[in-house]
Amino acid sequence: MTTFDDREKAFENMYARDQEFQFKVTARRNRLLGLWAAKLMGLTEAEADAYAKDVVRADFEEAGDGDVIRKVLGDLTSAGVECDESRIREQLDHKQVEARRQFIESMD
């Protein structure tokens, strides 16, 4: 019975690590998206950093990416930057890959 318990515990630990990794990658992705949008809006470095943090916080409003997309799209539109949802989704995909790469490289 202990072998089964050990395997169960190992799978639980692996699942917890995977969830934590995914959470960190998503947060970094959202930060990178915020920095991208801040650049389009012409924000200063300090403003861009604060804005990127706001984008990360926006992701806690609801499950999925809709809350982040709405925030960035609304802010870009308010700033007079021409952008649509598909462009933001495209950037989300690019930033997801970049965020994963950054985490994997930092683990080496």
PASE-271313 format. One line per field, with one value per atom (N, C-alpha, C, O, CB): atom name; x, y, z. Coordinates in nm, 3 decimals. Each point is the difference from the previous one (the first is absolute). Glycine has a CB too. Layout:
BEGIN
atom	CA, ...
px	X, ...
py	Y, ...
pz	Z, ...
# end
This chain:
BEGIN
atom	N, CA, C, O, CB, N, CA, C, O, CB, N, CA, C, O, CB, N, CA, C, O, CB, N, CA, C, O, CB, N, CA, C, O, CB, N, CA, C, O, CB, N, CA, C, O, CB, N, CA, C, O, CB, N, CA, C, O, CB, N, CA, C, O, CB, N, CA, C, O, CB, N, CA, C, O, CB, N, CA, C, O, CB, N, CA, C, O, CB, N, CA, C, O, CB, N, CA, C, O, CB, N, CA, C, O, CB, N, CA, C, O, CB, N, CA, C, O, CB, N, CA, C, O, CB, N, CA, C, O, CB, N, CA, C, O, CB, N, CA, C, O, CB, N, CA, C, O, CB, N, CA, C, O, CB, N, CA, C, O, CB, N, CA, C, O, CB, N, CA, C, O, CB, N, CA, C, O, CB, N, CA, C, O, CB, N, CA, C, O, CB, N, CA, C, O, CB, N, CA, C, O, CB, N, CA, C, O, CB, N, CA, C, O, CB, N, CA, C, O, CB, N, CA, C, O, CB, N, CA, C, O, CB, N, CA, C, O, CB, N, CA, C, O, CB, N, CA, C, O, CB, N, CA, C, O, CB, N, CA, C, O, CB, N, CA, C, O, CB, N, CA, C, O, CB, N, CA, C, O, CB, N, CA, C, O, CB, N, CA, C, O, CB, N, CA, C, O, CB, N, CA, C, O, CB, N, CA, C, O, CB, N, CA, C, O, CB, N, CA, C, O, CB, N, CA, C, O, CB, N, CA, C, O, CB, N, CA, C, O, CB, N, CA, C, O, CB, N, CA, C, O, CB, N, CA, C, O, CB, N, CA, C, O, CB, N, CA, C, O, CB, N, CA, C, O, CB, N, CA, C, O, CB, N, CA, C, O, CB, N, CA, C, O, CB, N, CA, C, O, CB, N, CA, C, O, CB, N, CA, C, O, CB, N, CA, C, O, CB, N, CA, C, O, CB, N, CA, C, O, CB, N, CA, C, O, CB, N, CA, C, O, CB, N, CA, C, O, CB, N, CA, C, O, CB, N, CA, C, O, CB, N, CA, C, O, CB, N, CA, C, O, CB, N, CA, C, O, CB, N, CA, C, O, CB, N, CA, C, O, CB, N, CA, C, O, CB, N, CA, C, O, CB, N, CA, C, O, CB, N, CA, C, O, CB, N, CA, C, O, CB, N, CA, C, O, CB, N, CA, C, O, CB, N, CA, C, O, CB, N, CA, C, O, CB, N, CA, C, O, CB, N, CA, C, O, CB, N, CA, C, O, CB, N, CA, C, O, CB, N, CA, C, O, CB, N, CA, C, O, CB, N, CA, C, O, CB, N, CA, C, O, CB, N, CA, C, O, CB, N, CA, C, O, CB, N, CA, C, O, CB, N, CA, C, O, CB, N, CA, C, O, CB, N, CA, C, O, CB, N, CA, C, O, CB, N, CA, C, O, CB, N, CA, C, O, CB
px	0.081, -0.081, 0.085, -0.043, -0.134, 0.296, 0.084, 0.050, 0.018, 0.051, -0.047, 0.043, -0.109, 0.030, 0.112, -0.266, -0.111, -0.008, -0.019, -0.106, 0.138, -0.004, 0.114, -0.020, -0.087, 0.225, 0.115, -0.023, 0.031, 0.119, -0.205, -0.029, -0.105, 0.011, 0.047, -0.162, -0.105, 0.058, -0.032, -0.139, 0.253, 0.063, 0.090, 0.002, -0.009, 0.080, 0.087, -0.082, 0.039, 0.128, -0.280, -0.087, -0.061, -0.013, -0.038, 0.013, -0.054, 0.106, -0.030, -0.125, 0.276, 0.110, 0.028, 0.023, 0.076, -0.100, 0.024, -0.111, 0.028, 0.092, -0.243, -0.113, 0.012, -0.023, -0.122, 0.181, 0.016, 0.111, -0.015, -0.066, 0.192, 0.111, -0.043, 0.032, 0.135, -0.239, -0.048, -0.094, 0.008, 0.016, -0.115, -0.094, 0.072, -0.034, -0.142, 0.275, 0.077, 0.078, 0.006, 0.011, 0.043, 0.074, -0.092, 0.034, 0.125, -0.277, -0.094, -0.048, -0.015, -0.056, 0.047, -0.041, 0.109, -0.030, -0.107, 0.260, 0.111, 0.019, 0.026, 0.085, -0.124, 0.013, -0.112, 0.025, 0.083, -0.229, -0.113, 0.020, -0.026, -0.126, 0.197, 0.025, 0.109, -0.013, -0.056, 0.175, 0.107, -0.051, 0.034, 0.138, -0.252, -0.058, -0.081, 0.012, -0.018, -0.077, -0.082, 0.085, -0.031, -0.152, 0.290, 0.093, 0.062, 0.008, 0.040, -0.003, 0.060, -0.102, 0.034, 0.123, -0.281, -0.105, -0.021, -0.017, -0.094, 0.111, -0.015, 0.112, -0.023, -0.095, 0.240, 0.114, -0.012, 0.034, 0.111, -0.194, -0.022, -0.103, 0.021, 0.036, -0.169, -0.106, 0.047, -0.033, -0.141, 0.252, 0.052, 0.089, -0.001, -0.010, 0.089, 0.086, -0.085, 0.031, 0.148, -0.286, -0.089, -0.064, -0.025, -0.019, 0.017, -0.063, 0.101, -0.038, -0.140, 0.306, 0.103, 0.023, 0.035, -0.095, 0.040, 0.020, 0.149, 0.082, -0.304, 0.255, 0.138, 0.032, -0.089, 0.079, 0.135, 0.041, -0.072, -0.047, 0.271, -0.232, -0.069, -0.149, -0.059, 0.230, -0.232, -0.142, -0.024, -0.099, 0.074, 0.116, -0.013, 0.007, -0.075, 0.177, -0.012, 0.012, -0.128, -0.050, 0.299, -0.301, -0.125, -0.116, -0.084, 0.169, -0.089, -0.108, 0.008, -0.102, 0.100, 0.123, 0.016, -0.050, -0.061, 0.259, -0.174, -0.052, -0.152, -0.064, 0.273, -0.268, -0.146, -0.058, -0.105, 0.120, 0.055, -0.047, 0.005, -0.091, 0.173, 0.024, 0.010, -0.116, -0.063, 0.315, -0.280, -0.110, -0.136, -0.090, 0.226, -0.150, -0.127, -0.036, -0.118, 0.161, 0.055, -0.026, -0.070, -0.050, 0.249, -0.204, -0.063, -0.150, -0.067, 0.283, -0.269, -0.142, -0.091, -0.107, 0.172, -0.022, -0.081, 0.090, 0.114, -0.315, 0.151, 0.077, 0.016, -0.088, 0.004, 0.195, 0.026, 0.071, 0.037, -0.237, 0.218, 0.076, -0.087, 0.052, 0.116, -0.300, -0.091, 0.021, -0.007, -0.154, 0.186, 0.018, 0.126, -0.001, -0.117, 0.224, 0.125, -0.019, 0.043, 0.092, -0.198, -0.021, -0.086, 0.031, -0.010, -0.128, -0.088, 0.076, -0.016, -0.181, 0.278, 0.075, 0.096, -0.001, -0.016, 0.098, 0.100, -0.068, 0.041, 0.120, -0.264, -0.070, -0.063, 0.011, -0.056, -0.019, -0.061, 0.104, -0.023, -0.157, 0.293, 0.104, 0.065, 0.028, 0.013, -0.018, 0.059, -0.097, 0.041, 0.092, -0.259, -0.101, -0.009, -0.007, -0.121, 0.128, -0.006, 0.121, -0.008, -0.122, 0.243, 0.122, 0.010, 0.097, 0.014, -0.211, 0.000, 0.084, 0.035, -0.071, 0.069, 0.079, -0.097, -0.088, 0.283, -0.177, -0.086, 0.041, 0.115, -0.148, -0.060, 0.028, -0.132, -0.104, 0.315, -0.207, -0.121, 0.032, 0.116, -0.207, -0.012, 0.015, 0.091, 0.078, -0.304, 0.220, 0.083, 0.148, 0.083, -0.269, 0.220, 0.141, 0.047, 0.114, -0.143, -0.056, 0.037, 0.013, 0.093, -0.211, 0.027, 0.009, 0.128, 0.064, -0.315, 0.288, 0.124, 0.120, 0.091, -0.196, 0.104, 0.108, 0.000, 0.107, -0.122, -0.103, -0.008, 0.070, 0.075, -0.291, 0.192, 0.065, 0.151, 0.074, -0.278, 0.252, 0.144, 0.060, 0.108, -0.140, -0.036, 0.051, -0.003, 0.084, -0.165, -0.013, -0.005, 0.127, 0.063, -0.315, 0.289, 0.122, 0.122, 0.088, -0.197, 0.115, 0.113, 0.010, 0.110, -0.132, -0.090, -0.001, 0.047, 0.078, -0.266, 0.142, 0.045, 0.149, 0.070, -0.294, 0.272, 0.143, 0.080, 0.102, -0.153, 0.007, 0.071, 0.006, 0.105, -0.178, -0.037, 0.000, 0.090, 0.074, -0.305, 0.224, 0.083, 0.147, 0.082, -0.264, 0.217, 0.140, 0.044, 0.116, -0.141, -0.064, 0.037, 0.019, 0.063, -0.188, 0.071, 0.012, 0.134, 0.040, -0.288, 0.314, 0.130, 0.110, 0.114, -0.184
py	-0.120, 0.120, 0.126, 0.102, -0.228, 0.121, 0.120, 0.041, 0.118, -0.181, -0.034, 0.034, 0.080, 0.099, -0.307, 0.167, 0.074, 0.140, 0.098, -0.314, 0.227, 0.131, 0.089, 0.120, -0.226, 0.048, 0.077, 0.051, 0.115, -0.252, 0.052, 0.041, 0.109, 0.096, -0.325, 0.214, 0.101, 0.134, 0.103, -0.282, 0.177, 0.122, 0.063, 0.122, -0.216, 0.011, 0.051, 0.067, 0.105, -0.287, 0.123, 0.060, 0.131, 0.096, -0.325, 0.233, 0.123, 0.112, 0.114, -0.250, 0.100, 0.099, 0.049, 0.119, -0.227, 0.016, 0.036, 0.094, 0.098, -0.318, 0.188, 0.083, 0.141, 0.099, -0.304, 0.213, 0.130, 0.081, 0.121, -0.221, 0.036, 0.071, 0.048, 0.112, -0.252, 0.056, 0.038, 0.120, 0.091, -0.329, 0.237, 0.111, 0.129, 0.106, -0.269, 0.154, 0.117, 0.056, 0.121, -0.211, 0.001, 0.042, 0.071, 0.106, -0.298, 0.134, 0.060, 0.136, 0.092, -0.321, 0.242, 0.128, 0.106, 0.112, -0.233, 0.084, 0.094, 0.039, 0.117, -0.216, 0.003, 0.029, 0.094, 0.094, -0.318, 0.201, 0.085, 0.142, 0.097, -0.297, 0.212, 0.133, 0.073, 0.119, -0.203, 0.013, 0.062, 0.037, 0.106, -0.237, 0.044, 0.030, 0.128, 0.085, -0.331, 0.259, 0.120, 0.124, 0.107, -0.247, 0.127, 0.112, 0.042, 0.119, -0.198, -0.020, 0.030, 0.066, 0.092, -0.286, 0.148, 0.062, 0.144, 0.089, -0.312, 0.247, 0.135, 0.092, 0.116, -0.210, 0.042, 0.081, 0.031, 0.109, -0.214, 0.008, 0.021, 0.110, 0.091, -0.333, 0.233, 0.100, 0.137, 0.102, -0.281, 0.182, 0.126, 0.069, 0.122, -0.215, 0.013, 0.057, 0.063, 0.108, -0.281, 0.104, 0.054, 0.131, 0.089, -0.322, 0.244, 0.120, 0.110, 0.111, -0.255, 0.114, 0.101, 0.033, 0.114, -0.023, -0.187, 0.024, 0.001, -0.062, -0.046, 0.181, 0.001, -0.136, -0.084, 0.333, -0.272, -0.128, -0.029, -0.111, 0.137, 0.074, -0.017, -0.024, -0.085, 0.232, -0.072, -0.018, -0.138, -0.066, 0.314, -0.290, -0.131, -0.112, -0.097, 0.191, -0.081, -0.102, -0.007, -0.109, 0.147, 0.078, 0.004, -0.056, -0.073, 0.275, -0.169, -0.050, -0.151, -0.068, 0.286, -0.272, -0.144, -0.071, -0.107, 0.142, 0.022, -0.058, 0.004, -0.093, 0.165, 0.035, 0.010, -0.110, -0.056, 0.305, -0.277, -0.105, -0.136, -0.081, 0.215, -0.159, -0.126, -0.010, -0.105, 0.106, 0.108, 0.000, -0.019, -0.060, 0.210, -0.101, -0.012, -0.147, -0.033, 0.255, -0.308, -0.141, -0.071, -0.111, 0.112, 0.060, -0.064, 0.028, -0.048, 0.067, 0.057, 0.034, -0.116, -0.017, 0.248, -0.311, -0.115, -0.103, 0.030, 0.117, -0.267, -0.106, 0.030, 0.059, -0.226, 0.125, 0.020, 0.132, 0.073, -0.209, 0.163, 0.118, 0.121, 0.107, -0.262, 0.139, 0.107, 0.129, 0.108, -0.282, 0.163, 0.119, 0.077, 0.123, -0.239, 0.045, 0.065, 0.065, 0.113, -0.281, 0.098, 0.053, 0.126, 0.099, -0.331, 0.227, 0.118, 0.120, 0.112, -0.264, 0.129, 0.110, 0.062, 0.122, -0.233, 0.029, 0.051, 0.067, 0.108, -0.288, 0.118, 0.058, 0.133, 0.097, -0.327, 0.237, 0.125, 0.110, 0.115, -0.249, 0.098, 0.099, 0.049, 0.119, -0.226, 0.014, 0.040, 0.090, 0.100, -0.315, 0.179, 0.081, 0.139, 0.099, -0.307, 0.214, 0.129, 0.087, 0.123, -0.232, 0.044, 0.074, 0.037, 0.063, -0.183, 0.081, 0.034, -0.092, 0.035, 0.196, -0.349, -0.098, -0.093, -0.058, 0.071, -0.026, -0.091, -0.143, -0.040, 0.212, -0.248, -0.139, -0.074, 0.059, 0.005, -0.194, -0.080, -0.125, -0.028, 0.114, -0.158, -0.117, -0.105, -0.063, 0.107, -0.064, -0.103, 0.033, -0.089, 0.039, 0.178, 0.040, -0.025, -0.043, 0.218, -0.149, -0.024, -0.150, -0.043, 0.256, -0.291, -0.147, -0.053, -0.090, 0.074, 0.071, -0.040, 0.031, -0.082, 0.124, 0.077, 0.038, -0.091, -0.036, 0.274, -0.274, -0.092, -0.132, -0.053, 0.158, -0.156, -0.125, 0.016, -0.087, 0.027, 0.170, 0.025, 0.016, -0.053, 0.162, -0.036, 0.024, -0.128, -0.017, 0.255, -0.328, -0.129, -0.079, -0.055, 0.053, -0.003, -0.071, 0.065, -0.068, 0.000, 0.200, 0.073, -0.022, -0.020, 0.191, -0.168, -0.019, -0.140, -0.017, 0.182, -0.265, -0.139, -0.012, -0.060, -0.027, 0.145, -0.005, 0.066, -0.055, 0.058, 0.112, 0.070, -0.083, -0.006, 0.223, -0.282, -0.083, -0.121, -0.035, 0.111, -0.140, -0.118, 0.038, -0.072, -0.033, 0.217, 0.044, 0.036, -0.023, 0.107, -0.028, 0.038, -0.121, 0.011, 0.202, -0.328, -0.121, -0.071, -0.085, 0.061, 0.057, -0.066, 0.047, -0.046, 0.026
pz	0.000, 0.000, 0.000, -0.053, 0.172, -0.061, 0.005, -0.137, -0.027, 0.257, -0.319, -0.135, -0.071, -0.067, 0.057, 0.025, -0.059, 0.059, -0.073, 0.036, 0.169, 0.067, -0.047, -0.021, 0.219, -0.215, -0.049, -0.141, -0.032, 0.178, -0.231, -0.138, -0.003, -0.076, -0.005, 0.164, 0.006, 0.045, -0.059, 0.110, 0.049, 0.051, -0.107, -0.016, 0.252, -0.310, -0.107, -0.109, -0.050, 0.100, -0.088, -0.102, 0.049, -0.076, -0.013, 0.217, 0.057, -0.002, -0.034, 0.181, -0.112, -0.002, -0.142, -0.022, 0.224, -0.297, -0.139, -0.050, -0.069, 0.031, 0.071, -0.040, 0.060, -0.069, 0.052, 0.143, 0.066, -0.066, -0.020, 0.236, -0.248, -0.069, -0.138, -0.040, 0.165, -0.198, -0.133, 0.007, -0.082, 0.007, 0.173, 0.016, 0.037, -0.052, 0.122, 0.018, 0.039, -0.119, -0.020, 0.254, -0.312, -0.119, -0.098, -0.052, 0.082, -0.054, -0.094, 0.049, -0.080, 0.009, 0.200, 0.058, -0.023, -0.040, 0.215, -0.150, -0.018, -0.146, -0.031, 0.232, -0.291, -0.143, -0.044, -0.076, 0.037, 0.084, -0.037, 0.053, -0.071, 0.070, 0.124, 0.056, -0.078, -0.028, 0.254, -0.262, -0.078, -0.139, -0.052, 0.181, -0.189, -0.131, 0.005, -0.087, 0.033, 0.157, 0.013, 0.021, -0.051, 0.144, -0.017, 0.020, -0.133, -0.032, 0.267, -0.312, -0.131, -0.093, -0.075, 0.103, -0.022, -0.080, 0.044, -0.084, 0.053, 0.161, 0.052, -0.046, -0.034, 0.231, -0.198, -0.046, -0.149, -0.044, 0.220, -0.253, -0.143, -0.023, -0.080, 0.034, 0.118, -0.015, 0.048, -0.060, 0.090, 0.077, 0.053, -0.102, -0.014, 0.247, -0.304, -0.105, -0.110, -0.049, 0.100, -0.090, -0.103, 0.045, -0.082, 0.002, 0.211, 0.053, 0.030, 0.036, 0.061, -0.112, 0.022, 0.147, 0.033, -0.253, 0.309, 0.142, 0.035, -0.068, 0.115, 0.059, 0.049, 0.059, 0.016, 0.029, -0.012, 0.057, 0.132, 0.023, -0.134, 0.197, 0.129, -0.021, 0.066, 0.045, -0.202, -0.030, -0.061, 0.032, -0.067, -0.052, -0.065, 0.104, -0.008, -0.203, 0.306, 0.105, 0.083, 0.029, -0.021, 0.030, 0.077, -0.082, 0.053, 0.074, -0.255, -0.086, -0.014, 0.005, -0.130, 0.107, -0.012, 0.125, -0.010, -0.140, 0.267, 0.124, 0.003, 0.050, 0.070, -0.173, -0.007, -0.091, 0.029, 0.010, -0.147, -0.092, 0.071, -0.015, -0.186, 0.277, 0.075, 0.099, 0.011, -0.035, 0.095, 0.097, -0.068, 0.058, 0.090, -0.268, -0.072, -0.025, -0.013, -0.096, 0.103, -0.029, 0.115, -0.019, -0.127, 0.263, 0.115, 0.007, 0.091, 0.029, -0.216, 0.003, -0.037, 0.058, -0.115, -0.039, -0.044, -0.064, -0.034, -0.001, 0.020, -0.064, -0.149, -0.062, 0.232, -0.224, -0.142, -0.028, 0.092, -0.141, -0.078, -0.043, -0.032, -0.030, -0.058, 0.095, -0.039, 0.078, -0.058, -0.004, 0.191, 0.082, -0.040, -0.001, 0.188, -0.218, -0.042, -0.136, -0.021, 0.153, -0.223, -0.135, 0.005, -0.065, -0.031, 0.173, 0.012, 0.057, -0.049, 0.082, 0.069, 0.060, -0.101, -0.020, 0.244, -0.287, -0.094, -0.119, -0.042, 0.113, -0.126, -0.114, 0.039, -0.076, -0.014, 0.204, 0.047, 0.021, -0.037, 0.144, -0.047, 0.025, -0.129, -0.016, 0.238, -0.315, -0.128, -0.078, -0.058, 0.051, 0.008, -0.069, 0.062, -0.071, 0.014, 0.190, 0.070, -0.031, -0.001, 0.183, -0.207, -0.030, -0.148, -0.042, 0.230, -0.266, -0.142, -0.086, -0.113, 0.182, -0.018, -0.075, -0.071, 0.062, 0.103, -0.296, -0.076, 0.029, -0.023, -0.159, 0.233, 0.035, 0.008, 0.028, 0.098, -0.151, 0.015, 0.082, 0.031, -0.252, 0.254, 0.087, -0.061, 0.072, 0.018, -0.220, -0.063, 0.013, 0.017, -0.177, 0.150, 0.015, 0.144, 0.021, -0.203, 0.278, 0.140, 0.025, 0.069, 0.002, -0.125, 0.016, -0.065, 0.055, -0.053, -0.115, -0.066, 0.090, 0.015, -0.242, 0.286, 0.091, 0.124, 0.049, -0.131, 0.132, 0.113, -0.032, 0.082, -0.011, -0.191, -0.041, -0.005, 0.047, -0.179, 0.074, -0.008, 0.139, 0.028, -0.251, 0.308, 0.136, 0.083, 0.089, -0.103, -0.013, 0.069, -0.029, 0.091, -0.104, -0.113, -0.040, 0.063, 0.053, -0.271, 0.213, 0.057, 0.150, 0.053, -0.234, 0.251, 0.145, 0.037, 0.094, -0.074, -0.092, 0.024, -0.021, 0.080, -0.150, -0.039, -0.030, 0.111, 0.043, -0.288, 0.292, 0.106, 0.128, 0.064, -0.163, 0.135, 0.120, -0.015, 0.092, -0.044, -0.162, -0.022, 0.004, 0.059, -0.197, 0.076, 0.002, 0.142, 0.035, -0.270, 0.315, 0.136, 0.091, 0.105, -0.137, -0.008, 0.079, -0.024, 0.080, -0.088, -0.098, -0.031, 0.089, -0.013, -0.220
# end
